[in-house]
Amino acid sequence: MFSGKGILKLIIDTQELIRLSKERAPLPCGGQAYMASTTAQELFRTRSKETGRPAYWVPSIRGVHQAEIMSRKEWRNLAKAHSKWNYGGTSLYSDRLLVEFGSDYPPVVEFGHRAISKIINEEKTWLFPMCAGAAGVKFGSEMRGRVEYVAESNVRCSPLVGGVIKTALPMFHAFSKKYTFKKDYRNSLNDILILATSGHLGIPLLTRDKLLARFAEECLGSRLMGVQGCELISPQKGVGERRVMKESRKYVNRSWRIIQTRR
C-alpha cells in the first residue's frame, strides 16, 4: 500500500480529517495538506444540520483583519454581541453565494467560505470555539482537538468560490443520475463540492468514500490510488469529457444558476 509521503500536495476530505485529528496521526503526505472550506464548515460545525443556516456567527474577511488589533477579551465581547443580533448568524459583510436548482431541489445559500478560509490560513482558528461559545453552541474537547490539529499540522484551506460551484453543479447532476444520494442530499452535495475543489486546484483528494471515488473514475476520468486505506483521487487534465457529463452540463446551464450576492 502506497504511504502517500511522496505526494507533495493533497486535499483531505472531512471524514478522513476527523479521523486524523482524533488519532493525532501525522498527515499522509510529504508536503502541504489542504482542505476545502466546505470541509471546514463540517469540521467546525458552522452550519446547522437541521436548518442549513449558520450555527454561530463567524466574522467577515474585514472582521478577521481586526483580530490583529483586538484582544481575546474584546473579540469575545464582540462575538457575544453579534450572537444577539439578527443577522442570520453571519456578518452583514460576509461573502455569500446562492445556488438555485430550478424545481429539482431547494435553493442553497453558501456563506462565509472566504472568511473561514482566511481564519484558518492566517492561523486564527481560536476564533471558532470563541464564536461558538458566545452563541451557546457546545464546542467540546473533540472539536477543540480538531482546531488544534489543523493549526499544528498547518492544514491550509481553499475557499468555495463561484468557479468551483460552476464545476460542481454538472458533477452533482451526473451523480444524481447514476447513484442514490445520502439521506440528506446536502451531504452528497458537500462531497461533490469537495471533489470539485480538488479538480479546480488540480490537487489529488484523499477520501474513504468509495462511491465518490468510483464516480470520479467513471464519469470524470480521474486516476485512483490506494493510500493507507483511503482512495487518492487524482484529477486528470486533457481527459475527454464523458458523455454523462456533457449531458449534465447542458441541463445545468439550462435550468440551474449561481448568484454571487456578496464577495
C-alpha positions in Angstrom: 0.0 0.0 0.0 1.4 3.4 -1.0 2.1 5.6 2.1 1.4 8.9 0.5 4.7 10.5 1.7 5.8 11.1 -1.9 2.8 13.3 -2.5 3.7 17.0 -2.2 0.1 18.4 -2.1 -3.3 16.9 -1.4 -6.8 17.8 -0.2 -8.1 15.7 2.7 -11.9 15.2 2.9 -14.0 15.7 6.1 -14.2 12.2 7.5 -10.5 11.4 7.0 -9.5 14.7 8.6 -11.8 14.0 11.6 -10.1 10.6 11.9 -6.6 12.0 11.7 -7.3 14.7 14.3 -8.9 12.2 16.7 -5.9 9.9 16.5 -3.4 12.8 16.3 -1.9 11.0 13.3 0.7 12.5 11.0 -0.6 13.9 7.7 -0.5 11.3 4.9 1.6 13.4 2.6 5.2 14.7 2.3 4.2 18.3 1.6 1.3 20.7 2.1 -2.2 19.4 3.1 -5.3 21.3 2.2 -9.0 21.1 3.0 -11.9 22.7 1.2 -13.9 25.4 3.1 -16.9 23.0 2.8 -14.9 20.6 4.9 -14.0 23.4 7.4 -17.7 24.1 7.8 -18.4 20.5 8.6 -15.3 20.1 10.8 -16.1 23.1 13.0 -19.9 22.8 12.6 -20.5 26.4 11.5 -23.7 25.3 9.7 -26.8 23.8 11.5 -27.7 20.4 10.0 -31.3 20.9 11.0 -31.9 24.3 9.4 -29.0 24.7 7.0 -28.4 28.2 8.5 -25.3 29.4 10.4 -24.9 27.7 13.8 -23.0 30.6 15.1 -21.6 34.0 14.0 -18.3 33.9 12.1 -16.7 37.3 11.2 -16.4 38.5 7.6 -13.0 38.9 5.9 -12.8 42.5 7.1 -13.6 41.3 10.6 -10.8 38.8 10.5 -8.4 41.7 9.9 -9.4 43.2 13.2 -8.1 40.1 15.1 -4.6 41.7 14.7 -5.5 44.7 16.8 -8.1 43.3 19.3 -7.5 41.4 22.4 -9.2 38.0 23.0 -11.4 39.6 25.6 -12.5 42.2 23.1 -13.2 39.5 20.5 -15.3 37.5 23.0 -17.4 40.6 23.7 -17.8 41.2 20.0 -18.9 37.6 19.3 -21.4 37.8 22.2 -22.9 41.0 20.7 -23.2 39.5 17.2 -24.8 36.3 18.6 -27.7 38.5 19.9 -28.2 40.4 16.6 -30.5 39.1 13.9 -28.0 38.7 11.0 -28.9 35.0 10.4 -25.7 34.0 12.1 -23.4 35.8 9.5 -21.8 39.2 9.3 -23.6 41.7 7.2 -20.4 41.8 5.0 -19.9 38.0 4.8 -19.3 36.5 1.3 -22.3 34.7 0.1 -23.3 32.5 -2.9 -26.8 31.5 -3.8 -27.4 28.3 -5.9 -30.8 27.7 -7.5 -31.7 24.3 -8.8 -34.9 25.2 -10.6 -37.6 22.8 -9.5 -35.2 19.9 -8.7 -34.0 20.9 -5.2 -34.5 23.7 -2.7 -32.1 26.6 -3.2 -28.8 26.6 -1.2 -27.0 29.5 0.3 -23.3 29.1 0.8 -21.9 31.7 3.2 -18.6 32.8 4.8 -16.3 30.5 2.8 -13.7 33.1 2.1 -13.7 34.3 5.7 -13.5 30.8 7.1 -10.5 30.1 4.8 -8.8 33.3 5.9 -9.3 32.4 9.6 -7.6 29.1 9.0 -4.8 30.3 6.7 -3.9 33.2 9.0 -3.7 30.8 12.0 -6.7 32.3 13.8 -8.6 29.1 14.4 -9.1 30.1 18.0 -12.0 32.2 16.6 -14.2 29.1 16.0 -14.5 27.9 19.6 -14.7 31.5 20.9 -17.6 32.5 18.5 -19.4 29.1 19.1 -19.2 29.6 22.8 -20.5 33.1 22.6 -23.6 31.8 20.8 -24.1 29.0 23.3 -23.0 26.3 20.9 -21.2 23.4 22.6 -17.6 23.1 21.4 -16.3 20.2 23.4 -12.9 18.5 23.6 -13.2 16.7 20.3 -14.0 20.0 18.5 -11.1 21.8 20.2 -8.9 18.9 19.2 -9.8 19.5 15.6 -8.9 23.2 15.9 -5.5 22.3 17.5 -4.8 19.6 14.9 -5.5 21.9 11.9 -3.3 24.6 13.4 -0.4 22.3 14.5 -0.4 20.4 11.1 -0.5 23.6 9.2 -3.5 22.5 7.1 -4.4 25.2 4.6 -8.0 25.9 3.4 -9.2 26.6 -0.1 -12.5 28.7 -0.2 -15.6 27.7 -2.1 -15.8 30.3 -5.0 -18.1 30.6 -8.0 -15.7 28.8 -10.3 -15.8 25.7 -8.0 -19.6 25.7 -7.9 -19.8 26.1 -11.6 -17.6 23.0 -11.9 -19.5 21.1 -9.2 -23.1 21.5 -10.5 -22.8 19.3 -13.6 -20.9 16.8 -11.5 -23.8 16.9 -8.9 -26.4 16.4 -11.6 -24.4 13.5 -13.2 -24.0 11.9 -9.8 -27.8 12.1 -9.1 -28.5 10.3 -12.4 -26.1 7.4 -11.6 -26.2 6.9 -7.8 -28.6 7.4 -4.9 -28.0 10.4 -2.7 -27.3 10.1 1.0 -30.3 10.6 3.4 -29.7 14.4 3.4 -28.9 15.4 -0.2 -26.8 18.3 1.2 -24.2 15.7 2.4 -23.9 14.4 -1.2 -23.7 18.0 -2.5 -20.9 18.7 0.0 -19.0 15.6 -1.2 -19.2 16.9 -4.8 -18.1 20.4 -3.7 -15.0 19.0 -2.1 -14.3 16.9 -5.2 -14.8 19.9 -7.4 -12.4 21.9 -5.2 -9.8 19.2 -5.8 -10.3 19.5 -9.6 -10.3 23.3 -9.5 -6.9 23.3 -7.9 -5.5 20.3 -9.7 -4.6 18.6 -6.4 -5.5 15.0 -5.5 -8.3 14.3 -3.0 -7.8 11.8 -0.2 -11.1 10.1 0.8 -12.6 6.9 2.3 -15.8 7.5 0.2 -15.6 4.6 -2.3 -18.7 5.7 -4.1 -17.3 9.2 -4.7 -14.0 7.6 -5.9 -15.9 5.3 -8.3 -17.9 8.3 -9.7 -14.7 10.3 -10.2 -13.1 7.4 -12.1 -16.1 6.5 -14.2 -17.5 10.0 -15.0 -14.5 12.3 -14.7 -11.7 10.1 -15.9 -9.8 10.6 -12.6 -7.0 8.2 -11.6 -7.4 6.2 -8.3 -4.7 5.0 -6.0 -4.9 3.3 -2.6 -3.3 5.2 0.3 -3.5 3.9 3.8 -7.0 2.5 3.5 -8.2 5.5 1.5 -8.6 6.4 -2.2 -6.5 9.1 -3.7 -8.5 10.7 -6.5 -6.2 12.5 -9.0 -7.8 14.8 -11.4 -6.6 14.3 -15.0 -6.0 17.2 -17.3 -6.6 16.5 -21.0 -9.1 13.7 -20.4 -12.0 13.9 -22.7 -15.3 14.8 -21.0 -17.6 11.8 -20.5 -21.0 11.7 -22.3 -22.9 11.8 -19.0 -21.0 15.0 -18.0 -21.8 16.6 -21.3 -25.5 15.9 -20.9 -25.4 17.2 -17.3 -23.6 20.4 -18.3 -26.3 21.1 -20.9 -29.1 20.5 -18.3 -27.4 22.6 -15.6 -26.8 25.6 -18.0 -30.4 25.5 -18.9 -32.1 25.0 -15.5 -29.7 25.9 -12.6 -27.9 29.1 -11.8 -25.4 30.7 -9.3 -25.9 34.1 -7.9 -22.9 35.7 -6.1 -24.6 38.2 -3.7 -21.6 39.3 -1.7 -17.9 39.0 -2.3 
